[in-house]
């Protein structure tokens, strides 16, 4: 009888703790993110062809703790494995490329969930990709530039980011000019590639949020042979710098002057 009472008491504590965690999550605009890991076992045919790639690890997030079931469902759909890079678990299992799939949560409060997926694999050479999402936990939708920033100022905001991009490009070109191993033809080809780079309004949708500020993300898309020369593609601005651009009634309003904690 004593054991049964203790078990009932332990169950009560677990249930109350989980309920309290969910209630606190709703109140503070935080999602509960639990990792789920799956080890994919390749088909015998692939295992014979690539004995070092018999398995692949996939770690993906499960979301809970939101007040509305419909919003939770929308967020989970965004965080689904196949939505990150357009490949399902079944497709990963039937192909030899993937070695590891995971994610990192960069920000999870103020009804904002900032999350980045990554995948790593091997074909002719090792490769990796990143896919970033910034989600509004009030409606379960991915935040775009037009949601977060004043529409009339988007062109000027893009110009600010483009200025940082080309500052980096100028530094790369200076290093290139001093490279004694590159031929004149190679240098001219790289100069042409760099000259085509431009950060425009269409690129503003890709940005991440942290406690310090906002980072705009830019993928130059260089081919693998010159990928090492590709711009870093991360351009940081503090919240103070972006005050004129943050939309007053948008999801980033918490970061406006007077709202900062």
C-alpha positions as a printed NumPy array, in Angstrom:
array([[  0.   ,   0.   ,   0.   ],
       [  2.855,   2.379,   0.887],
       [  4.529,   1.698,  -2.477],
       [  1.296,   2.384,  -4.335],
       [  0.867,   5.709,  -2.515],
       [  4.418,   6.697,  -3.372],
       [  3.862,   5.837,  -7.04 ],
       [  0.671,   7.893,  -7.138],
       [  2.489,  10.782,  -5.462],
       [  5.363,  10.572,  -7.958],
       [  2.889,  10.545, -10.862],
       [  1.151,  13.6  ,  -9.4  ],
       [  4.472,  15.464,  -9.143],
       [  5.39 ,  14.619, -12.759],
       [  2.007,  15.708, -14.112],
       [  2.013,  18.931, -12.087],
       [  5.579,  19.673, -13.133],
       [  4.776,  19.162, -16.816],
       [  1.632,  21.306, -16.524],
       [  3.538,  24.072, -14.749],
       [  6.253,  23.968, -17.424],
       [  3.67 ,  24.257, -20.204],
       [  1.864,  27.113, -18.415],
       [  5.14 ,  28.98 , -17.886],
       [  6.001,  28.426, -21.566],
       [  2.716,  29.975, -22.687],
       [  3.092,  32.932, -20.345],
       [  6.637,  33.802, -21.388],
       [  6.283,  33.144, -25.126],
       [  8.67 ,  30.202, -25.056],
       [  8.218,  26.926, -26.928],
       [  9.231,  23.638, -25.334],
       [ 11.651,  21.98 , -27.758],
       [ 12.52 ,  18.326, -27.238],
       [ 15.076,  16.581, -29.478],
       [ 14.222,  13.298, -31.163],
       [ 17.002,  11.199, -32.67 ],
       [ 16.606,   8.562, -35.37 ],
       [ 19.408,   6.363, -36.656],
       [ 18.723,   5.541, -40.305],
       [ 19.837,   2.112, -41.483],
       [ 20.682,   2.015, -45.163],
       [ 19.523,  -0.685, -47.558],
       [ 21.863,  -3.701, -48.003],
       [ 22.694,  -2.51 , -51.527],
       [ 23.876,   0.895, -50.317],
       [ 25.685,  -0.687, -47.365],
       [ 27.656,  -2.924, -49.752],
       [ 28.574,   0.007, -52.016],
       [ 29.423,   2.357, -49.129],
       [ 30.362,   0.252, -46.085],
       [ 31.283,   3.365, -44.105],
       [ 27.798,   4.821, -44.628],
       [ 25.579,   2.04 , -43.344],
       [ 23.834,   4.444, -40.983],
       [ 23.112,   8.163, -40.632],
       [ 21.991,  10.113, -37.584],
       [ 19.004,  12.461, -37.767],
       [ 18.183,  14.697, -34.817],
       [ 15.079,  16.87 , -35.172],
       [ 12.896,  18.964, -32.819],
       [  9.475,  18.202, -31.351],
       [  7.589,  21.299, -30.193],
       [  5.038,  21.655, -27.397],
       [  4.006,  24.132, -24.708],
       [  2.084,  26.52 , -26.951],
       [ -1.408,  27.66 , -25.994],
       [ -3.089,  26.838, -29.294],
       [ -3.063,  23.346, -30.842],
       [ -3.403,  24.762, -34.365],
       [ -0.346,  26.989, -33.851],
       [  1.617,  24.054, -32.431],
       [  0.719,  22.021, -35.519],
       [  1.856,  24.823, -37.865],
       [  5.168,  25.213, -36.038],
       [  5.783,  21.461, -36.033],
       [  5.108,  21.335, -39.764],
       [  7.754,  24.026, -40.307],
       [ 10.185,  22.016, -38.164],
       [  9.53 ,  18.733, -39.977],
       [ 12.627,  17.015, -41.362],
       [ 11.408,  17.14 , -44.967],
       [ 10.749,  20.886, -44.732],
       [ 14.37 ,  21.736, -43.925],
       [ 16.089,  20.575, -47.111],
       [ 13.231,  19.052, -49.094],
       [ 14.222,  15.462, -48.269],
       [ 12.214,  13.003, -46.161],
       [ 13.558,  10.395, -43.738],
       [ 12.675,   7.704, -46.278],
       [ 14.615,   9.504, -49.017],
       [ 17.63 ,  10.   , -46.743],
       [ 17.565,   6.273, -45.969],
       [ 17.488,   5.345, -49.659],
       [ 20.47 ,   7.563, -50.531],
       [ 24.081,   7.347, -49.376],
       [ 24.842,  11.07 , -49.064],
       [ 23.716,  12.042, -45.543],
       [ 25.961,  11.409, -42.535],
       [ 24.452,  13.751, -39.945],
       [ 21.367,  15.968, -39.584],
       [ 20.721,  18.256, -36.629],
       [ 19.567,  21.648, -35.45 ],
       [ 20.441,  24.503, -33.119],
       [ 18.065,  26.847, -31.294],
       [ 19.432,  30.388, -31.339],
       [ 16.552,  32.215, -29.635],
       [ 13.418,  30.978, -27.895],
       [ 11.475,  33.639, -26.02 ],
       [  9.304,  36.718, -26.596],
       [  7.136,  34.523, -28.908],
       [ 10.099,  34.14 , -31.27 ],
       [ 11.72 ,  30.827, -32.156],
       [ 14.999,  31.105, -34.06 ],
       [ 16.237,  27.737, -35.269],
       [ 18.841,  26.562, -37.765],
       [ 18.972,  23.106, -39.329],
       [ 22.192,  21.65 , -40.694],
       [ 22.978,  18.59 , -42.745],
       [ 26.345,  17.058, -43.58 ],
       [ 27.117,  14.452, -46.176],
       [ 29.58 ,  12.988, -48.6  ],
       [ 29.601,  12.435, -52.347],
       [ 32.67 ,  13.376, -54.387],
       [ 33.679,  15.577, -51.45 ],
       [ 32.317,  16.461, -47.984],
       [ 29.569,  19.05 , -48.022],
       [ 27.169,  20.745, -45.617],
       [ 24.131,  23.026, -45.774],
       [ 22.237,  25.244, -43.37 ],
       [ 18.557,  26.206, -43.338],
       [ 17.294,  28.892, -40.972],
       [ 13.783,  29.685, -39.734],
       [ 12.522,  32.515, -37.53 ],
       [  9.004,  31.621, -36.368],
       [  6.332,  33.809, -34.799],
       [  4.953,  31.714, -31.92 ],
       [  1.805,  33.856, -31.778],
       [  0.583,  32.606, -35.163],
       [  2.923,  29.758, -36.113],
       [  4.239,  31.45 , -39.253],
       [  7.743,  32.084, -40.569],
       [  8.623,  35.759, -40.139],
       [  9.456,  37.645, -43.328],
       [ 11.071,  41.06 , -43.713],
       [  7.753,  42.728, -44.528],
       [  6.368,  41.418, -41.206],
       [  9.302,  42.617, -39.107],
       [ 10.492,  45.847, -40.719],
       [  8.845,  49.014, -41.992],
       [  7.971,  48.303, -45.67 ],
       [  8.867,  51.832, -46.762],
       [ 12.395,  51.391, -45.364],
       [ 13.236,  47.97 , -46.793],
       [ 15.268,  49.369, -49.707],
       [ 17.399,  51.481, -47.367],
       [ 17.835,  48.551, -44.977],
       [ 18.995,  46.324, -47.829],
       [ 21.49 ,  49.03 , -48.841],
       [ 22.943,  49.019, -45.304],
       [ 23.484,  45.259, -45.445],
       [ 24.879,  45.496, -48.984],
       [ 27.425,  48.006, -47.722],
       [ 28.703,  45.477, -45.186],
       [ 28.785,  42.76 , -47.844],
       [ 30.902,  44.897, -50.166],
       [ 33.222,  45.9  , -47.362],
       [ 33.941,  42.193, -46.998],
       [ 34.263,  41.823, -50.779],
       [ 36.854,  44.611, -50.918],
       [ 38.902,  42.859, -48.242],
       [ 38.72 ,  39.594, -50.201],
       [ 39.802,  41.31 , -53.414],
       [ 42.746,  42.869, -51.625],
       [ 43.89 ,  39.458, -50.411],
       [ 43.347,  38.069, -53.898],
       [ 45.574,  40.735, -55.451],
       [ 48.371,  39.673, -53.105],
       [ 47.992,  35.966, -53.883],
       [ 51.096,  34.954, -55.827],
       [ 49.785,  31.44 , -56.523],
       [ 46.729,  32.576, -58.516],
       [ 47.128,  33.312, -62.202],
       [ 45.977,  36.545, -63.838],
       [ 43.093,  34.674, -65.498],
       [ 41.966,  33.167, -62.17 ],
       [ 42.086,  36.539, -60.469],
       [ 40.05 ,  38.183, -63.226],
       [ 37.447,  35.411, -63.06 ],
       [ 37.138,  35.819, -59.297],
       [ 36.856,  39.595, -59.608],
       [ 33.936,  39.108, -62.02 ],
       [ 32.276,  36.697, -59.593],
       [ 32.633,  39.132, -56.703],
       [ 31.395,  42.036, -58.837],
       [ 28.067,  40.258, -59.378],
       [ 27.319,  40.029, -55.657],
       [ 24.589,  42.292, -54.343],
       [ 22.394,  42.176, -51.255],
       [ 18.936,  43.382, -52.286],
       [ 15.462,  43.546, -50.742],
       [ 14.702,  39.971, -51.752],
       [ 17.477,  38.767, -49.428],
       [ 16.076,  40.511, -46.331],
       [ 13.785,  37.579, -45.488],
       [ 16.784,  35.626, -44.202],
       [ 17.715,  36.979, -40.788],
       [ 18.304,  35.601, -37.308],
       [ 17.618,  37.051, -33.868],
       [ 19.738,  36.905, -30.715],
       [ 19.861,  38.753, -27.399],
       [ 22.361,  41.173, -28.95 ],
       [ 20.717,  42.05 , -32.25 ],
       [ 19.793,  40.867, -35.729],
       [ 22.023,  39.109, -38.246],
       [ 21.132,  39.137, -41.938],
       [ 22.135,  35.965, -43.773],
       [ 23.401,  35.836, -47.343],
       [ 24.483,  32.823, -49.398],
       [ 26.668,  33.882, -52.314],
       [ 26.274,  30.429, -53.883],
       [ 29.895,  30.038, -54.962],
       [ 30.742,  26.66 , -56.575],
       [ 32.585,  24.216, -54.336],
       [ 35.934,  24.805, -56.066],
       [ 36.029,  28.436, -54.818],
       [ 33.728,  28.114, -51.81 ],
       [ 36.587,  28.919, -49.458],
       [ 36.612,  32.447, -50.938],
       [ 32.874,  32.947, -50.469],
       [ 31.861,  35.868, -48.204],
       [ 30.972,  34.88 , -44.666],
       [ 27.394,  35.96 , -45.329],
       [ 26.497,  37.038, -41.781],
       [ 25.941,  40.77 , -41.234],
       [ 25.142,  41.841, -37.695],
       [ 23.295,  44.958, -36.543],
       [ 22.465,  45.865, -32.955],
       [ 18.866,  46.597, -32.017],
       [ 19.871,  50.229, -31.477],
       [ 21.114,  50.474, -35.073],
       [ 17.849,  49.054, -36.404],
       [ 15.429,  51.19 , -34.38 ],
       [ 14.207,  53.204, -37.419],
       [ 13.53 ,  49.999, -39.356],
       [ 11.751,  47.726, -36.851],
       [  8.013,  47.666, -37.459],
       [  6.057,  49.125, -34.54 ],
       [  3.3  ,  46.51 , -34.603],
       [  5.499,  43.67 , -35.871],
       [  6.87 ,  40.573, -34.135],
       [ 10.188,  42.34 , -33.362],
       [  8.524,  45.273, -31.616],
       [  9.843,  43.91 , -28.309],
       [ 13.291,  45.061, -29.423],
       [ 12.3  ,  48.671, -30.054],
       [ 13.497,  51.425, -27.687],
       [ 11.27 ,  51.466, -24.63 ],
       [ 10.438,  47.799, -25.058],
       [ 13.971,  46.449, -24.503],
       [ 14.432,  44.695, -21.199]])
